[in-house]
Amino acid sequence: MVSGNKNAGDPIKIPPKNREKKTNNYKRANIFSKAWFVWMMPTFWRGFKRDLYDSDLTKPKDNHLSDKLGDRLEKTHT
């Protein structure tokens, strides 16, 4: 049960199951969309309507993956 959900049958509060993550919206955004975070509006709107779940989020950009960030961190501290 999600916090605040008193009715277990409430479809808005049930997390989506087996949903593949979408590609990152930032890759498709133009310069104006990036400047004003318009590319994040679908996520903001979904979070406004209901609780966000891991499956609601998009895939991270390639340079934000943990293995690449860990390698960069090791290079700077050696």
Backbone as XML, in Angstrom:
<?xml version="1.0"?>
<chain id="A" units="angstrom">
  <residue number="1" name="MET">
    <atom name="N" x="0.841" y="-1.178" z="0.000"/>
    <atom name="CA" x="0.000" y="0.000" z="0.000"/>
    <atom name="C" x="0.890" y="1.246" z="0.000"/>
  </residue>
  <residue number="2" name="VAL">
    <atom name="N" x="0.574" y="2.167" z="-0.844"/>
    <atom name="CA" x="1.295" y="3.427" z="-0.945"/>
    <atom name="C" x="0.761" y="4.375" z="0.103"/>
  </residue>
  <residue number="3" name="SER">
    <atom name="N" x="1.632" y="5.204" z="0.654"/>
    <atom name="CA" x="1.186" y="6.122" z="1.701"/>
    <atom name="C" x="0.045" y="6.996" z="1.197"/>
  </residue>
  <residue number="4" name="GLY">
    <atom name="N" x="-0.962" y="7.162" z="2.035"/>
    <atom name="CA" x="-2.108" y="7.974" z="1.679"/>
    <atom name="C" x="-3.178" y="7.221" z="0.922"/>
  </residue>
  <residue number="5" name="ASN">
    <atom name="N" x="-2.922" y="5.971" z="0.565"/>
    <atom name="CA" x="-3.897" y="5.185" z="-0.181"/>
    <atom name="C" x="-4.699" y="4.324" z="0.784"/>
  </residue>
  <residue number="6" name="LYS">
    <atom name="N" x="-5.931" y="4.706" z="1.046"/>
    <atom name="CA" x="-6.767" y="3.947" z="1.960"/>
    <atom name="C" x="-7.564" y="2.869" z="1.225"/>
  </residue>
  <residue number="7" name="ASN">
    <atom name="N" x="-7.736" y="3.043" z="-0.059"/>
    <atom name="CA" x="-8.481" y="2.083" z="-0.865"/>
    <atom name="C" x="-7.494" y="1.307" z="-1.730"/>
  </residue>
  <residue number="8" name="ALA">
    <atom name="N" x="-7.352" y="0.007" z="-1.468"/>
    <atom name="CA" x="-6.389" y="-0.811" z="-2.213"/>
    <atom name="C" x="-6.737" y="-0.924" z="-3.691"/>
  </residue>
  <residue number="9" name="GLY">
    <atom name="N" x="-7.976" y="-0.685" z="-4.053"/>
    <atom name="CA" x="-8.399" y="-0.768" z="-5.448"/>
    <atom name="C" x="-8.255" y="0.529" z="-6.211"/>
  </residue>
  <residue number="10" name="ASP">
    <atom name="N" x="-7.705" y="1.549" z="-5.593"/>
    <atom name="CA" x="-7.536" y="2.847" z="-6.241"/>
    <atom name="C" x="-6.503" y="2.725" z="-7.362"/>
  </residue>
  <residue number="11" name="PRO">
    <atom name="N" x="-6.912" y="2.840" z="-8.638"/>
    <atom name="CA" x="-5.970" y="2.613" z="-9.737"/>
    <atom name="C" x="-4.883" y="3.666" z="-9.842"/>
  </residue>
  <residue number="12" name="ILE">
    <atom name="N" x="-5.110" y="4.854" z="-9.319"/>
    <atom name="CA" x="-4.106" y="5.907" z="-9.424"/>
    <atom name="C" x="-2.896" y="5.599" z="-8.547"/>
  </residue>
  <residue number="13" name="LYS">
    <atom name="N" x="-3.074" y="4.904" z="-7.436"/>
    <atom name="CA" x="-1.997" y="4.666" z="-6.498"/>
    <atom name="C" x="-1.258" y="3.338" z="-6.718"/>
  </residue>
  <residue number="14" name="ILE">
    <atom name="N" x="-1.729" y="2.493" z="-7.633"/>
    <atom name="CA" x="-1.074" y="1.213" z="-7.872"/>
    <atom name="C" x="0.078" y="1.426" z="-8.846"/>
  </residue>
  <residue number="15" name="PRO">
    <atom name="N" x="1.309" y="1.002" z="-8.471"/>
    <atom name="CA" x="2.458" y="1.231" z="-9.357"/>
    <atom name="C" x="2.358" y="0.392" z="-10.631"/>
  </residue>
  <residue number="16" name="PRO">
    <atom name="N" x="2.813" y="0.941" z="-11.756"/>
    <atom name="CA" x="2.802" y="0.159" z="-12.988"/>
    <atom name="C" x="3.779" y="-1.012" z="-12.874"/>
  </residue>
  <residue number="17" name="LYS">
    <atom name="N" x="3.407" y="-2.145" z="-13.433"/>
    <atom name="CA" x="4.247" y="-3.336" z="-13.344"/>
    <atom name="C" x="4.795" y="-3.707" z="-14.715"/>
  </residue>
  <residue number="18" name="ASN">
    <atom name="N" x="6.004" y="-4.237" z="-14.709"/>
    <atom name="CA" x="6.640" y="-4.723" z="-15.930"/>
    <atom name="C" x="6.649" y="-3.678" z="-17.037"/>
  </residue>
  <residue number="19" name="ARG">
    <atom name="N" x="6.894" y="-2.451" z="-16.676"/>
    <atom name="CA" x="6.922" y="-1.384" z="-17.655"/>
    <atom name="C" x="8.370" y="-1.033" z="-17.945"/>
  </residue>
  <residue number="20" name="GLU">
    <atom name="N" x="8.740" y="-1.064" z="-19.198"/>
    <atom name="CA" x="10.111" y="-0.737" z="-19.575"/>
    <atom name="C" x="10.302" y="0.776" z="-19.492"/>
  </residue>
  <residue number="21" name="LYS">
    <atom name="N" x="11.475" y="1.177" z="-19.021"/>
    <atom name="CA" x="11.736" y="2.609" z="-18.900"/>
    <atom name="C" x="11.856" y="3.244" z="-20.279"/>
  </residue>
  <residue number="22" name="LYS">
    <atom name="N" x="11.323" y="4.450" z="-20.369"/>
    <atom name="CA" x="11.378" y="5.194" z="-21.620"/>
    <atom name="C" x="12.759" y="5.802" z="-21.799"/>
  </residue>
  <residue number="23" name="THR">
    <atom name="N" x="13.076" y="6.176" z="-23.033"/>
    <atom name="CA" x="14.338" y="6.855" z="-23.282"/>
    <atom name="C" x="14.294" y="8.230" z="-22.624"/>
  </residue>
  <residue number="24" name="ASN">
    <atom name="N" x="15.428" y="8.772" z="-22.377"/>
    <atom name="CA" x="15.532" y="10.050" z="-21.695"/>
    <atom name="C" x="15.007" y="11.168" z="-22.587"/>
  </residue>
  <residue number="25" name="ASN">
    <atom name="N" x="14.071" y="11.946" z="-22.079"/>
    <atom name="CA" x="13.475" y="13.055" z="-22.844"/>
    <atom name="C" x="14.486" y="14.139" z="-23.166"/>
  </residue>
  <residue number="26" name="TYR">
    <atom name="N" x="15.543" y="14.232" z="-22.393"/>
    <atom name="CA" x="16.561" y="15.263" z="-22.611"/>
    <atom name="C" x="17.210" y="15.108" z="-23.985"/>
  </residue>
  <residue number="27" name="LYS">
    <atom name="N" x="17.333" y="13.877" z="-24.465"/>
    <atom name="CA" x="17.964" y="13.637" z="-25.762"/>
    <atom name="C" x="17.155" y="14.230" z="-26.904"/>
  </residue>
  <residue number="28" name="ARG">
    <atom name="N" x="15.836" y="14.318" z="-26.745"/>
    <atom name="CA" x="14.972" y="14.846" z="-27.806"/>
    <atom name="C" x="14.685" y="16.335" z="-27.654"/>
  </residue>
  <residue number="29" name="ALA">
    <atom name="N" x="15.077" y="16.934" z="-26.534"/>
    <atom name="CA" x="14.713" y="18.328" z="-26.239"/>
    <atom name="C" x="15.540" y="19.308" z="-27.069"/>
  </residue>
  <residue number="30" name="ASN">
    <atom name="N" x="14.905" y="20.406" z="-27.451"/>
    <atom name="CA" x="15.641" y="21.460" z="-28.146"/>
    <atom name="C" x="16.260" y="22.411" z="-27.119"/>
  </residue>
  <residue number="31" name="ILE">
    <atom name="N" x="16.949" y="23.420" z="-27.566"/>
    <atom name="CA" x="17.697" y="24.318" z="-26.685"/>
    <atom name="C" x="16.766" y="25.056" z="-25.713"/>
  </residue>
  <residue number="32" name="PHE">
    <atom name="N" x="15.585" y="25.461" z="-26.168"/>
    <atom name="CA" x="14.653" y="26.187" z="-25.299"/>
    <atom name="C" x="14.050" y="25.255" z="-24.249"/>
  </residue>
  <residue number="33" name="SER">
    <atom name="N" x="13.743" y="24.052" z="-24.663"/>
    <atom name="CA" x="13.200" y="23.061" z="-23.741"/>
    <atom name="C" x="14.213" y="22.723" z="-22.649"/>
  </residue>
  <residue number="34" name="LYS">
    <atom name="N" x="15.481" y="22.633" z="-23.021"/>
    <atom name="CA" x="16.533" y="22.354" z="-22.046"/>
    <atom name="C" x="16.728" y="23.527" z="-21.087"/>
  </residue>
  <residue number="35" name="ALA">
    <atom name="N" x="16.638" y="24.738" z="-21.603"/>
    <atom name="CA" x="16.864" y="25.923" z="-20.783"/>
    <atom name="C" x="15.783" y="26.103" z="-19.716"/>
  </residue>
  <residue number="36" name="TRP">
    <atom name="N" x="14.541" y="25.785" z="-20.046"/>
    <atom name="CA" x="13.436" y="25.992" z="-19.114"/>
    <atom name="C" x="12.868" y="24.692" z="-18.544"/>
  </residue>
  <residue number="37" name="PHE">
    <atom name="N" x="13.587" y="23.594" z="-18.697"/>
    <atom name="CA" x="13.193" y="22.287" z="-18.156"/>
    <atom name="C" x="11.825" y="21.822" z="-18.646"/>
  </residue>
  <residue number="38" name="VAL">
    <atom name="N" x="11.422" y="22.234" z="-19.825"/>
    <atom name="CA" x="10.149" y="21.797" z="-20.386"/>
    <atom name="C" x="10.170" y="20.292" z="-20.640"/>
  </residue>
  <residue number="39" name="TRP">
    <atom name="N" x="11.323" y="19.750" z="-20.908"/>
    <atom name="CA" x="11.457" y="18.310" z="-21.157"/>
    <atom name="C" x="11.105" y="17.483" z="-19.923"/>
  </residue>
  <residue number="40" name="MET">
    <atom name="N" x="11.086" y="18.096" z="-18.743"/>
    <atom name="CA" x="10.742" y="17.400" z="-17.505"/>
    <atom name="C" x="9.252" y="17.474" z="-17.170"/>
  </residue>
  <residue number="41" name="MET">
    <atom name="N" x="8.477" y="18.243" z="-17.920"/>
    <atom name="CA" x="7.069" y="18.456" z="-17.597"/>
    <atom name="C" x="6.250" y="17.166" z="-17.504"/>
  </residue>
  <residue number="42" name="PRO">
    <atom name="N" x="6.432" y="16.166" z="-18.378"/>
    <atom name="CA" x="5.645" y="14.932" z="-18.206"/>
    <atom name="C" x="5.891" y="14.267" z="-16.848"/>
  </residue>
  <residue number="43" name="THR">
    <atom name="N" x="7.132" y="14.267" z="-16.389"/>
    <atom name="CA" x="7.457" y="13.673" z="-15.090"/>
    <atom name="C" x="6.884" y="14.518" z="-13.958"/>
  </residue>
  <residue number="44" name="PHE">
    <atom name="N" x="7.006" y="15.838" z="-14.071"/>
    <atom name="CA" x="6.433" y="16.719" z="-13.048"/>
    <atom name="C" x="4.920" y="16.529" z="-12.956"/>
  </residue>
  <residue number="45" name="TRP">
    <atom name="N" x="4.259" y="16.451" z="-14.110"/>
    <atom name="CA" x="2.806" y="16.313" z="-14.136"/>
    <atom name="C" x="2.385" y="14.978" z="-13.524"/>
  </residue>
  <residue number="46" name="ARG">
    <atom name="N" x="3.108" y="13.909" z="-13.882"/>
    <atom name="CA" x="2.788" y="12.592" z="-13.331"/>
    <atom name="C" x="2.977" y="12.607" z="-11.820"/>
  </residue>
  <residue number="47" name="GLY">
    <atom name="N" x="4.033" y="13.253" z="-11.327"/>
    <atom name="CA" x="4.274" y="13.359" z="-9.895"/>
    <atom name="C" x="3.244" y="14.217" z="-9.190"/>
  </residue>
  <residue number="48" name="PHE">
    <atom name="N" x="2.681" y="15.182" z="-9.889"/>
    <atom name="CA" x="1.630" y="16.011" z="-9.319"/>
    <atom name="C" x="0.347" y="15.204" z="-9.159"/>
  </residue>
  <residue number="49" name="LYS">
    <atom name="N" x="0.062" y="14.347" z="-10.130"/>
    <atom name="CA" x="-1.174" y="13.560" z="-10.132"/>
    <atom name="C" x="-1.133" y="12.408" z="-9.135"/>
  </residue>
  <residue number="50" name="ARG">
    <atom name="N" x="0.041" y="11.767" z="-8.973"/>
    <atom name="CA" x="0.153" y="10.605" z="-8.086"/>
    <atom name="C" x="1.612" y="10.453" z="-7.666"/>
  </residue>
  <residue number="51" name="ASP">
    <atom name="N" x="1.862" y="9.502" z="-6.780"/>
    <atom name="CA" x="3.236" y="9.225" z="-6.363"/>
    <atom name="C" x="4.035" y="8.681" z="-7.540"/>
  </residue>
  <residue number="52" name="LEU">
    <atom name="N" x="5.308" y="9.052" z="-7.607"/>
    <atom name="CA" x="6.180" y="8.547" z="-8.662"/>
    <atom name="C" x="6.799" y="7.226" z="-8.231"/>
  </residue>
  <residue number="53" name="TYR">
    <atom name="N" x="6.975" y="6.337" z="-9.172"/>
    <atom name="CA" x="7.627" y="5.058" z="-8.956"/>
    <atom name="C" x="8.848" y="4.975" z="-9.847"/>
  </residue>
  <residue number="54" name="ASP">
    <atom name="N" x="9.686" y="4.015" z="-9.577"/>
    <atom name="CA" x="10.904" y="3.837" z="-10.370"/>
    <atom name="C" x="10.577" y="3.674" z="-11.849"/>
  </residue>
  <residue number="55" name="SER">
    <atom name="N" x="9.520" y="2.973" z="-12.158"/>
    <atom name="CA" x="9.160" y="2.748" z="-13.559"/>
    <atom name="C" x="8.633" y="4.012" z="-14.248"/>
  </residue>
  <residue number="56" name="ASP">
    <atom name="N" x="8.310" y="5.050" z="-13.491"/>
    <atom name="CA" x="7.873" y="6.312" z="-14.081"/>
    <atom name="C" x="9.041" y="7.140" z="-14.592"/>
  </residue>
  <residue number="57" name="LEU">
    <atom name="N" x="10.216" y="6.865" z="-14.094"/>
    <atom name="CA" x="11.392" y="7.639" z="-14.473"/>
    <atom name="C" x="11.984" y="7.115" z="-15.764"/>
  </residue>
  <residue number="58" name="THR">
    <atom name="N" x="12.721" y="7.963" z="-16.464"/>
    <atom name="CA" x="13.332" y="7.568" z="-17.722"/>
    <atom name="C" x="14.719" y="6.981" z="-17.478"/>
  </residue>
  <residue number="59" name="LYS">
    <atom name="N" x="15.271" y="6.378" z="-18.515"/>
    <atom name="CA" x="16.623" y="5.841" z="-18.416"/>
    <atom name="C" x="17.601" y="7.000" z="-18.251"/>
  </residue>
  <residue number="60" name="PRO">
    <atom name="N" x="18.688" y="6.808" z="-17.508"/>
    <atom name="CA" x="19.673" y="7.887" z="-17.392"/>
    <atom name="C" x="20.453" y="8.047" z="-18.690"/>
  </residue>
  <residue number="61" name="LYS">
    <atom name="N" x="21.033" y="9.227" z="-18.877"/>
    <atom name="CA" x="21.897" y="9.439" z="-20.028"/>
    <atom name="C" x="23.113" y="8.529" z="-19.895"/>
  </residue>
  <residue number="62" name="ASP">
    <atom name="N" x="23.727" y="8.201" z="-21.008"/>
    <atom name="CA" x="24.871" y="7.274" z="-21.000"/>
    <atom name="C" x="26.012" y="7.762" z="-20.116"/>
  </residue>
  <residue number="63" name="ASN">
    <atom name="N" x="26.286" y="9.052" z="-20.122"/>
    <atom name="CA" x="27.398" y="9.562" z="-19.313"/>
    <atom name="C" x="27.036" y="9.700" z="-17.833"/>
  </residue>
  <residue number="64" name="HIS">
    <atom name="N" x="25.801" y="9.373" z="-17.466"/>
    <atom name="CA" x="25.384" y="9.398" z="-16.062"/>
    <atom name="C" x="25.301" y="8.006" z="-15.445"/>
  </residue>
  <residue number="65" name="LEU">
    <atom name="N" x="25.694" y="6.985" z="-16.167"/>
    <atom name="CA" x="25.679" y="5.626" z="-15.631"/>
    <atom name="C" x="26.739" y="5.484" z="-14.548"/>
  </residue>
  <residue number="66" name="SER">
    <atom name="N" x="26.476" y="4.657" z="-13.554"/>
    <atom name="CA" x="27.338" y="4.568" z="-12.379"/>
    <atom name="C" x="28.746" y="4.088" z="-12.703"/>
  </residue>
  <residue number="67" name="ASP">
    <atom name="N" x="28.903" y="3.185" z="-13.666"/>
    <atom name="CA" x="30.254" y="2.707" z="-13.974"/>
    <atom name="C" x="31.116" y="3.822" z="-14.564"/>
  </residue>
  <residue number="68" name="LYS">
    <atom name="N" x="30.544" y="4.654" z="-15.407"/>
    <atom name="CA" x="31.307" y="5.759" z="-15.992"/>
    <atom name="C" x="31.602" y="6.832" z="-14.947"/>
  </residue>
  <residue number="69" name="LEU">
    <atom name="N" x="30.628" y="7.127" z="-14.088"/>
    <atom name="CA" x="30.862" y="8.124" z="-13.044"/>
    <atom name="C" x="31.886" y="7.627" z="-12.034"/>
  </residue>
  <residue number="70" name="GLY">
    <atom name="N" x="31.857" y="6.319" z="-11.714"/>
    <atom name="CA" x="32.837" y="5.745" z="-10.793"/>
    <atom name="C" x="34.240" y="5.810" z="-11.372"/>
  </residue>
  <residue number="71" name="ASP">
    <atom name="N" x="34.380" y="5.538" z="-12.650"/>
    <atom name="CA" x="35.698" y="5.626" z="-13.300"/>
    <atom name="C" x="36.229" y="7.051" z="-13.267"/>
  </residue>
  <residue number="72" name="ARG">
    <atom name="N" x="35.354" y="8.036" z="-13.520"/>
    <atom name="CA" x="35.779" y="9.442" z="-13.463"/>
    <atom name="C" x="36.201" y="9.832" z="-12.055"/>
  </residue>
  <residue number="73" name="LEU">
    <atom name="N" x="35.493" y="9.338" z="-11.063"/>
    <atom name="CA" x="35.815" y="9.646" z="-9.674"/>
    <atom name="C" x="37.174" y="9.061" z="-9.290"/>
  </residue>
  <residue number="74" name="GLU">
    <atom name="N" x="37.443" y="7.835" z="-9.735"/>
    <atom name="CA" x="38.731" y="7.203" z="-9.427"/>
    <atom name="C" x="39.874" y="7.948" z="-10.087"/>
  </residue>
  <residue number="75" name="LYS">
    <atom name="N" x="39.671" y="8.443" z="-11.313"/>
    <atom name="CA" x="40.723" y="9.187" z="-12.024"/>
    <atom name="C" x="41.071" y="10.478" z="-11.278"/>
  </residue>
  <residue number="76" name="THR">
    <atom name="N" x="40.075" y="11.154" z="-10.738"/>
    <atom name="CA" x="40.331" y="12.443" z="-10.099"/>
    <atom name="C" x="40.968" y="12.286" z="-8.727"/>
  </residue>
  <residue number="77" name="HIS">
    <atom name="N" x="40.838" y="11.099" z="-8.092"/>
    <atom name="CA" x="41.364" y="10.914" z="-6.747"/>
    <atom name="C" x="42.595" y="10.010" z="-6.710"/>
  </residue>
  <residue number="78" name="THR">
    <atom name="N" x="43.249" y="9.808" z="-7.835"/>
    <atom name="CA" x="44.457" y="8.983" z="-7.840"/>
    <atom name="C" x="45.689" y="9.829" z="-8.022"/>
  </residue>
</chain>
